[in-house]
């Protein structure tokens, strides 16, 4: 039987500031939207694909500290789909990316022209993070 693999990589801009919180059990979590350009074909205009991203533990703390609306980032993680029934009884699905790594791609020159990012003076350092869903996370 062939092995399966669930990993995806997206590069885009944060649509708004990350939403940081802590679960009742004390686990840091951050959620943010990522805008990724999607080209439909030659001669057609590009469309923006909006992705919901969630990051846990130390990675969540790093994203909250260094990223903000407009930050240019690369997110690597896995696709997760929840199927649920809404209040009206209709089946719905929710798609999100569970981040294993988030790398800031903004150059120093671009950052010099923007307001300072939440006290950051340099790109976010590599740090480890993980949760019940992730066995091991490697960062560049």
N, CA, C and O atoms as a DFTB+ gen file, in Angstrom:
560 C
 N C O
     1  1       0.842      -1.175       0.000
     2  2       0.000       0.000       0.000
     3  2       0.892       1.246       0.000
     4  3       1.864       1.311       0.752
     5  1       0.571       2.211      -0.823
     6  2       1.346       3.443      -0.921
     7  2       1.104       4.337       0.289
     8  3      -0.002       4.389       0.827
     9  1       2.143       5.031       0.705
    10  2       2.030       5.972       1.823
    11  2       1.331       7.240       1.354
    12  3       1.378       7.588       0.174
    13  1       0.689       7.918       2.281
    14  2       0.050       9.190       1.959
    15  2       0.835      10.316       2.605
    16  3       1.660      10.088       3.489
    17  1       0.572      11.528       2.157
    18  2       1.356      12.677       2.609
    19  2       0.466      13.904       2.606
    20  3      -0.201      14.178       1.608
    21  1       0.442      14.640       3.688
    22  2      -0.378      15.846       3.804
    23  2       0.522      17.005       4.214
    24  3       0.715      17.258       5.403
    25  1       1.066      17.701       3.236
    26  2       1.892      18.871       3.506
    27  2       1.667      19.882       2.405
    28  3       1.554      19.529       1.231
    29  1       1.605      21.152       2.799
    30  2       1.413      22.207       1.810
    31  2       2.260      23.415       2.195
    32  3       2.608      23.609       3.360
    33  1       2.577      24.213       1.194
    34  2       3.369      25.420       1.381
    35  2       2.668      26.559       0.657
    36  3       2.272      26.425      -0.501
    37  1       2.522      27.682       1.356
    38  2       1.912      28.873       0.764
    39  2       2.772      30.078       1.078
    40  3       3.358      30.177       2.157
    41  1       2.843      30.997       0.121
    42  2       3.531      32.267       0.320
    43  2       2.525      33.368       0.035
    44  3       1.892      33.386      -1.021
    45  1       2.382      34.284       0.979
    46  2       1.422      35.362       0.809
    47  2       1.544      36.397       1.904
    48  3       2.523      36.430       2.650
    49  1       0.524      37.245       1.986
    50  2       0.503      38.345       2.950
    51  2      -0.597      38.125       3.980
    52  3      -1.683      37.655       3.644
    53  1      -0.314      38.465       5.234
    54  2      -1.334      38.389       6.270
    55  2      -2.420      39.405       5.967
    56  3      -2.128      40.563       5.667
    57  1      -3.672      38.975       6.044
    58  2      -4.803      39.854       5.762
    59  2      -5.152      40.768       6.916
    60  3      -5.748      41.826       6.714
    61  1      -4.784      40.369       8.133
    62  2      -5.008      41.187       9.321
    63  2      -4.026      40.728      10.384
    64  3      -3.353      39.711      10.219
    65  1      -3.946      41.479      11.475
    66  2      -3.057      41.090      12.554
    67  2      -3.451      39.720      13.088
    68  3      -4.636      39.391      13.134
    69  1      -2.468      38.915      13.494
    70  2      -2.777      37.605      14.062
    71  2      -3.628      37.737      15.324
    72  3      -3.464      38.681      16.097
    73  1      -4.535      36.785      15.525
    74  2      -5.390      36.758      16.720
    75  2      -4.816      35.729      17.680
    76  3      -4.935      34.525      17.453
    77  1      -4.198      36.201      18.748
    78  2      -3.526      35.335      19.715
    79  2      -4.442      35.060      20.896
    80  3      -5.140      35.954      21.374
    81  1      -4.436      33.818      21.363
    82  2      -5.181      33.462      22.567
    83  2      -4.494      32.269      23.223
    84  3      -3.541      31.702      22.689
    85  1      -5.001      31.910      24.381
    86  2      -4.487      30.763      25.110
    87  2      -5.672      29.860      25.416
    88  3      -6.702      30.334      25.894
    89  1      -5.539      28.562      25.145
    90  2      -6.630      27.624      25.411
    91  2      -6.819      27.470      26.922
    92  3      -5.932      27.837      27.692
    93  1      -7.962      26.932      27.354
    94  2      -8.176      26.717      28.790
    95  2      -7.081      25.856      29.438
    96  3      -6.818      25.979      30.635
    97  1      -6.450      24.992      28.649
    98  2      -5.373      24.157      29.187
    99  2      -4.021      24.868      29.184
   100  3      -3.017      24.296      29.611
   101  1      -3.990      26.130      28.695
   102  2      -2.763      26.923      28.730
   103  2      -1.914      26.863      27.476
   104  3      -0.770      27.317      27.498
   105  1      -2.428      26.322      26.384
   106  2      -1.675      26.222      25.132
   107  2      -1.868      27.481      24.286
   108  3      -3.000      27.827      23.947
   109  1      -0.762      28.178      23.938
   110  2      -0.878      29.340      23.062
   111  2      -1.324      28.932      21.662
   112  3      -0.892      27.909      21.131
   113  1      -2.198      29.749      21.073
   114  2      -2.668      29.506      19.716
   115  2      -2.829      30.858      19.018
   116  3      -3.243      31.838      19.638
   117  1      -2.504      30.904      17.744
   118  2      -2.694      32.117      16.963
   119  2      -3.390      31.738      15.662
   120  3      -3.100      30.705      15.059
   121  1      -4.319      32.604      15.243
   122  2      -5.037      32.402      13.988
   123  2      -4.837      33.635      13.132
   124  3      -4.809      34.757      13.638
   125  1      -4.698      33.421      11.829
   126  2      -4.594      34.551      10.909
   127  2      -5.018      34.114       9.512
   128  3      -5.035      32.926       9.189
   129  1      -5.358      35.099       8.698
   130  2      -5.713      34.811       7.307
   131  2      -4.512      35.152       6.426
   132  3      -3.752      36.076       6.718
   133  1      -4.358      34.397       5.356
   134  2      -3.255      34.585       4.431
   135  2      -3.818      34.767       3.033
   136  3      -4.592      33.937       2.556
   137  1      -3.431      35.852       2.378
   138  2      -3.861      36.131       1.008
   139  2      -2.808      35.600       0.043
   140  3      -1.640      35.981       0.113
   141  1      -3.234      34.715      -0.862
   142  2      -2.346      34.112      -1.848
   143  2      -2.939      34.369      -3.223
   144  3      -4.123      34.121      -3.446
   145  1      -2.117      34.870      -4.154
   146  2      -2.597      35.107      -5.516
   147  2      -2.806      33.780      -6.232
   148  3      -2.004      32.854      -6.117
   149  1      -3.899      33.717      -6.968
   150  2      -4.248      32.517      -7.725
   151  2      -4.476      32.947      -9.169
   152  3      -5.378      33.734      -9.454
   153  1      -3.660      32.429     -10.072
   154  2      -3.787      32.775     -11.492
   155  2      -4.671      31.742     -12.177
   156  3      -4.410      30.541     -12.098
   157  1      -5.710      32.209     -12.845
   158  2      -6.684      31.323     -13.487
   159  2      -6.243      30.852     -14.860
   160  3      -6.646      29.775     -15.299
   161  1      -5.449      31.614     -15.528
   162  2      -5.015      31.223     -16.866
   163  2      -4.479      32.421     -17.616
   164  3      -4.604      33.562     -17.171
   165  1      -3.889      32.150     -18.745
   166  2      -3.289      33.202     -19.555
   167  2      -4.353      34.211     -19.980
   168  3      -5.410      33.841     -20.491
   169  1      -4.059      35.476     -19.764
   170  2      -4.980      36.532     -20.160
   171  2      -6.086      36.808     -19.161
   172  3      -6.842      37.763     -19.335
   173  1      -6.199      36.009     -18.135
   174  2      -7.229      36.232     -17.124
   175  2      -6.610      36.920     -15.913
   176  3      -5.427      36.755     -15.616
   177  1      -7.434      37.686     -15.230
   178  2      -6.951      38.369     -14.040
   179  2      -6.706      37.379     -12.923
   180  3      -7.351      36.333     -12.838
   181  1      -5.760      37.730     -12.067
   182  2      -5.512      36.875     -10.914
   183  2      -6.596      37.098      -9.865
   184  3      -7.211      38.162      -9.798
   185  1      -6.808      36.087      -9.065
   186  2      -7.756      36.169      -7.960
   187  2      -6.996      35.959      -6.669
   188  3      -5.921      35.361      -6.662
   189  1      -7.550      36.446      -5.586
   190  2      -6.928      36.242      -4.291
   191  2      -7.623      35.103      -3.578
   192  3      -8.844      35.105      -3.417
   193  1      -6.837      34.134      -3.153
   194  2      -7.324      33.009      -2.377
   195  2      -7.020      33.315      -0.912
   196  3      -5.875      33.601      -0.563
   197  1      -8.040      33.257      -0.052
   198  2      -7.873      33.541       1.373
   199  2      -7.837      32.237       2.137
   200  3      -8.759      31.428       2.044
   201  1      -6.767      32.031       2.897
   202  2      -6.579      30.810       3.669
   203  2      -6.628      31.114       5.161
   204  3      -6.117      32.139       5.612
   205  1      -7.247      30.215       5.921
   206  2      -7.245      30.323       7.376
   207  2      -6.077      29.500       7.905
   208  3      -5.941      28.318       7.587
   209  1      -5.233      30.139       8.721
   210  2      -4.035      29.494       9.262
   211  2      -4.145      29.466      10.784
   212  3      -4.622      30.420      11.399
   213  1      -3.698      28.364      11.383
   214  2      -3.618      28.266      12.839
   215  2      -2.224      27.744      13.195
   216  3      -1.704      26.839      12.541
   217  1      -1.627      28.328      14.241
   218  2      -0.320      27.883      14.735
   219  2      -0.408      27.731      16.250
   220  3      -1.159      28.448      16.912
   221  1       0.360      26.797      16.787
   222  2       0.276      26.449      18.201
   223  2       1.605      26.658      18.921
   224  3       2.659      26.752      18.292
   225  1       1.537      26.729      20.233
   226  2       2.676      26.738      21.151
   227  2       3.666      27.868      20.857
   228  3       3.257      29.011      20.649
   229  1       4.968      27.552      20.839
   230  2       5.988      28.593      20.654
   231  2       5.882      29.250      19.287
   232  3       6.168      30.438      19.139
   233  1       5.475      28.483      18.297
   234  2       5.287      29.069      16.969
   235  2       4.199      30.135      17.020
   236  3       4.336      31.183      16.390
   237  1       3.127      29.885      17.757
   238  2       2.053      30.874      17.910
   239  2       2.593      32.142      18.561
   240  3       2.255      33.246      18.134
   241  1       3.412      32.001      19.571
   242  2       3.987      33.164      20.254
   243  2       4.901      33.954      19.327
   244  3       4.899      35.185      19.347
   245  1       5.685      33.241      18.511
   246  2       6.590      33.911      17.571
   247  2       5.814      34.683      16.512
   248  3       6.150      35.826      16.201
   249  1       4.776      34.060      15.956
   250  2       3.952      34.731      14.942
   251  2       3.303      35.970      15.540
   252  3       3.305      37.031      14.916
   253  1       2.754      35.850      16.730
   254  2       2.088      36.983      17.377
   255  2       3.070      38.123      17.614
   256  3       2.709      39.292      17.478
   257  1       4.302      37.792      17.967
   258  2       5.308      38.812      18.282
   259  2       5.839      39.535      17.041
   260  3       6.057      40.746      17.078
   261  1       6.048      38.801      15.947
   262  2       6.750      39.377      14.799
   263  2       5.893      39.673      13.572
   264  3       6.282      40.505      12.752
   265  1       4.760      39.031      13.422
   266  2       3.964      39.217      12.203
   267  2       2.821      40.187      12.457
   268  3       2.338      40.325      13.581
   269  1       2.400      40.854      11.394
   270  2       1.282      41.792      11.460
   271  2       0.610      41.830      10.103
   272  3       1.087      41.235       9.137
   273  1      -0.506      42.539      10.047
   274  2      -1.220      42.691       8.780
   275  2      -0.235      43.160       7.702
   276  3       0.513      44.117       7.901
   277  1      -0.251      42.470       6.561
   278  2       0.621      42.834       5.449
   279  2       1.952      42.108       5.427
   280  3       2.642      42.132       4.408
   281  1       2.337      41.459       6.528
   282  2       3.605      40.731       6.544
   283  2       3.620      39.682       5.432
   284  3       2.631      38.989       5.195
   285  1       4.756      39.584       4.764
   286  2       4.955      38.624       3.684
   287  2       5.589      37.382       4.301
   288  3       6.703      37.454       4.821
   289  1       4.894      36.244       4.251
   290  2       5.354      35.049       4.947
   291  2       5.235      33.798       4.086
   292  3       4.477      33.758       3.117
   293  1       6.000      32.784       4.462
   294  2       5.846      31.447       3.905
   295  2       5.345      30.561       5.036
   296  3       5.953      30.495       6.105
   297  1       4.236      29.885       4.790
   298  2       3.640      28.977       5.767
   299  2       3.748      27.563       5.227
   300  3       3.327      27.282       4.105
   301  1       4.314      26.676       6.032
   302  2       4.353      25.264       5.686
   303  2       3.570      24.521       6.754
   304  3       3.747      24.763       7.948
   305  1       2.709      23.621       6.321
   306  2       1.902      22.897       7.288
   307  2       1.078      21.819       6.625
   308  3       1.418      21.305       5.559
   309  1      -0.023      21.490       7.293
   310  2      -0.885      20.438       6.766
   311  2      -2.318      20.942       6.664
   312  3      -2.749      21.798       7.436
   313  1      -3.031      20.406       5.715
   314  2      -4.425      20.766       5.468
   315  2      -5.318      20.001       6.429
   316  3      -5.140      18.802       6.642
   317  1      -6.282      20.709       7.007
   318  2      -7.234      20.090       7.924
   319  2      -8.638      20.546       7.538
   320  3      -8.868      21.737       7.328
   321  1      -9.573      19.609       7.443
   322  2     -10.949      19.919       7.062
   323  2     -11.888      19.418       8.151
   324  3     -11.835      18.252       8.541
   325  1     -12.746      20.307       8.639
   326  2     -13.774      19.940       9.615
   327  2     -15.121      19.950       8.913
   328  3     -15.437      20.884       8.176
   329  1     -15.908      18.921       9.140
   330  2     -17.265      18.867       8.609
   331  2     -18.214      18.983       9.795
   332  3     -18.073      18.269      10.788
   333  1     -19.182      19.889       9.681
   334  2     -20.102      20.136      10.792
   335  2     -21.476      20.484      10.249
   336  3     -21.648      20.717       9.053
   337  1     -22.452      20.515      11.149
   338  2     -23.810      20.900      10.790
   339  2     -24.094      22.266      11.404
   340  3     -23.899      22.464      12.604
   341  1     -24.561      23.221      10.574
   342  2     -24.832      24.568      11.081
   343  2     -26.173      24.614      11.819
   344  3     -26.863      23.601      11.935
   345  1     -26.528      25.796      12.313
   346  2     -27.758      25.966      13.103
   347  2     -29.019      25.603      12.330
   348  3     -30.013      25.173      12.916
   349  1     -28.974      25.779      11.004
   350  2     -30.133      25.465      10.166
   351  2     -30.159      24.003       9.724
   352  3     -31.054      23.597       8.982
   353  1     -29.188      23.212      10.173
   354  2     -29.163      21.801       9.828
   355  2     -28.443      21.467       8.530
   356  3     -28.495      20.324       8.077
   357  1     -27.767      22.450       7.918
   358  2     -27.030      22.207       6.681
   359  2     -25.615      21.734       6.999
   360  3     -24.969      22.235       7.918
   361  1     -25.143      20.752       6.215
   362  2     -23.766      20.301       6.386
   363  2     -22.829      21.336       5.780
   364  3     -23.043      21.811       4.665
   365  1     -21.792      21.674       6.528
   366  2     -20.787      22.651       6.094
   367  2     -19.408      22.055       6.309
   368  3     -19.237      21.065       7.021
   369  1     -18.427      22.687       5.670
   370  2     -17.060      22.290       5.948
   371  2     -16.187      23.523       6.108
   372  3     -16.418      24.562       5.490
   373  1     -15.194      23.379       6.942
   374  2     -14.251      24.448       7.229
   375  2     -12.856      23.927       6.921
   376  3     -12.476      22.846       7.370
   377  1     -12.096      24.698       6.154
   378  2     -10.752      24.295       5.748
   379  2      -9.747      25.240       6.389
   380  3      -9.937      26.456       6.382
   381  1      -8.677      24.680       6.941
   382  2      -7.615      25.505       7.511
   383  2      -6.280      24.809       7.313
   384  3      -6.215      23.611       7.037
   385  1      -5.227      25.583       7.460
   386  2      -3.870      25.061       7.412
   387  2      -3.332      25.097       8.837
   388  3      -3.343      26.149       9.477
   389  1      -2.862      23.962       9.338
   390  2      -2.203      23.908      10.644
   391  2      -0.716      24.095      10.366
   392  3      -0.065      23.221       9.794
   393  1      -0.188      25.244      10.778
   394  2       1.193      25.607      10.461
   395  2       2.193      24.785      11.261
   396  3       2.049      24.602      12.470
   397  1       3.202      24.297      10.563
   398  2       4.344      23.660      11.195
   399  2       5.508      24.628      11.259
   400  3       6.365      24.537      12.138
   401  1       5.527      25.569      10.301
   402  2       6.521      26.632      10.315
   403  2       5.944      27.861       9.620
   404  3       5.132      27.757       8.701
   405  1       6.385      29.014      10.081
   406  2       6.032      30.291       9.472
   407  2       7.327      31.079       9.381
   408  3       7.989      31.330      10.388
   409  1       7.682      31.468       8.156
   410  2       8.928      32.203       7.950
   411  2       8.603      33.585       7.401
   412  3       7.897      33.711       6.400
   413  1       9.122      34.633       8.064
   414  2       8.949      35.990       7.563
   415  2       9.835      36.183       6.347
   416  3      11.025      35.871       6.389
   417  1       9.265      36.695       5.262
   418  2      10.004      36.889       4.021
   419  2      10.255      38.356       3.709
   420  3      10.952      38.669       2.744
   421  1       9.704      39.255       4.504
   422  2       9.934      40.676       4.281
   423  2      11.422      40.954       4.368
   424  3      12.098      40.491       5.288
   425  1      11.928      41.709       3.409
   426  2      13.339      42.076       3.462
   427  2      13.519      43.216       4.445
   428  3      12.560      43.907       4.788
   429  1      14.746      43.412       4.896
   430  2      15.038      44.497       5.830
   431  2      14.666      45.839       5.201
   432  3      14.154      46.723       5.887
   433  1      14.922      45.997       3.897
   434  2      14.582      47.248       3.219
   435  2      13.092      47.526       3.284
   436  3      12.685      48.660       3.535
   437  1      12.266      46.498       3.061
   438  2      10.816      46.688       3.131
   439  2      10.374      47.048       4.533
   440  3       9.475      47.870       4.706
   441  1      10.993      46.445       5.540
   442  2      10.615      46.714       6.926
   443  2      10.993      48.134       7.333
   444  3      10.310      48.745       8.155
   445  1      12.079      48.668       6.762
   446  2      12.493      50.030       7.102
   447  2      11.468      51.058       6.658
   448  3      11.411      52.157       7.209
   449  1      10.648      50.707       5.657
   450  2       9.643      51.630       5.146
   451  2       8.287      51.448       5.815
   452  3       7.338      52.166       5.500
   453  1       8.191      50.496       6.734
   454  2       6.934      50.214       7.423
   455  2       7.082      50.557       8.897
   456  3       8.204      50.636       9.397
   457  1       5.978      50.762       9.602
   458  2       6.061      50.943      11.045
   459  2       6.690      49.715      11.688
   460  3       6.557      48.603      11.178
   461  1       7.375      49.920      12.810
   462  2       8.036      48.819      13.508
   463  2       7.036      47.735      13.886
   464  3       5.924      48.045      14.314
   465  1       7.411      46.480      13.736
   466  2       6.514      45.350      13.993
   467  2       6.567      44.934      15.454
   468  3       7.498      44.237      15.859
   469  1       5.618      45.333      16.230
   470  2       5.432      44.849      17.592
   471  2       6.744      44.686      18.335
   472  3       6.934      43.681      19.020
   473  1       7.656      45.641      18.223
   474  2       8.900      45.603      18.964
   475  2      10.006      44.809      18.300
   476  3      11.095      44.698      18.862
   477  1       9.766      44.255      17.125
   478  2      10.787      43.449      16.464
   479  2      11.790      44.338      15.763
   480  3      11.413      45.337      15.151
   481  1      13.060      43.989      15.845
   482  2      14.094      44.720      15.131
   483  2      14.729      43.867      14.052
   484  3      15.539      44.361      13.267
   485  1      14.374      42.594      14.002
   486  2      14.898      41.685      12.991
   487  2      13.858      40.622      12.710
   488  3      12.894      40.497      13.465
   489  1      14.026      39.841      11.630
   490  2      13.057      38.790      11.354
   491  2      12.955      37.815      12.515
   492  3      13.882      37.674      13.312
   493  1      11.831      37.156      12.594
   494  2      11.593      36.204      13.674
   495  2      12.644      35.111      13.663
   496  3      12.981      34.581      12.604
   497  1      13.164      34.768      14.832
   498  2      14.137      33.687      14.899
   499  2      13.446      32.345      14.697
   500  3      12.242      32.211      14.914
   501  1      14.213      31.372      14.287
   502  2      13.654      30.026      14.185
   503  2      13.372      29.538      15.592
   504  3      14.209      29.680      16.485
   505  1      12.217      28.976      15.787
   506  2      11.883      28.429      17.094
   507  2      11.014      27.212      16.902
   508  3      10.365      27.058      15.867
   509  1      11.001      26.362      17.880
   510  2      10.230      25.138      17.765
   511  2       8.833      25.344      18.299
   512  3       8.604      26.178      19.174
   513  1       7.917      24.590      17.774
   514  2       6.546      24.617      18.237
   515  2       5.921      23.276      17.918
   516  3       6.519      22.467      17.207
   517  1       4.755      23.032      18.421
   518  2       4.099      21.783      18.125
   519  2       2.885      21.639      19.016
   520  3       2.655      22.453      19.910
   521  1       2.121      20.612      18.769
   522  2       0.955      20.345      19.596
   523  2       0.580      18.893      19.447
   524  3       1.353      18.094      18.918
   525  1      -0.597      18.551      19.911
   526  2      -1.048      17.170      19.825
   527  2      -1.050      16.675      18.384
   528  3      -0.872      15.481      18.142
   529  1      -1.249      17.583      17.417
   530  2      -1.386      17.191      16.026
   531  2      -0.046      17.014      15.314
   532  3       0.041      16.315      14.304
   533  1       0.991      17.645      15.844
   534  2       2.275      17.631      15.159
   535  2       3.284      16.843      15.976
   536  3       3.489      17.134      17.154
   537  1       3.914      15.852      15.368
   538  2       4.895      15.046      16.088
   539  2       6.203      15.797      16.273
   540  3       6.770      15.806      17.365
   541  1       6.685      16.430      15.199
   542  2       7.948      17.134      15.260
   543  2       7.918      18.248      14.245
   544  3       7.400      18.073      13.142
   545  1       8.466      19.387      14.601
   546  2       8.449      20.532      13.715
   547  2       9.870      20.990      13.504
   548  3      10.594      21.218      14.473
   549  1      10.289      21.132      12.257
   550  2      11.618      21.651      11.934
   551  2      11.453      23.024      11.322
   552  3      10.536      23.267      10.538
   553  1      12.348      23.912      11.688
   554  2      12.307      25.268      11.183
   555  2      13.604      25.572      10.469
   556  3      14.668      25.096      10.864
   557  1      13.515      26.376       9.403
   558  2      14.734      26.715       8.642
   559  2      15.676      27.547       9.470
   560  3      16.748      27.923       8.995
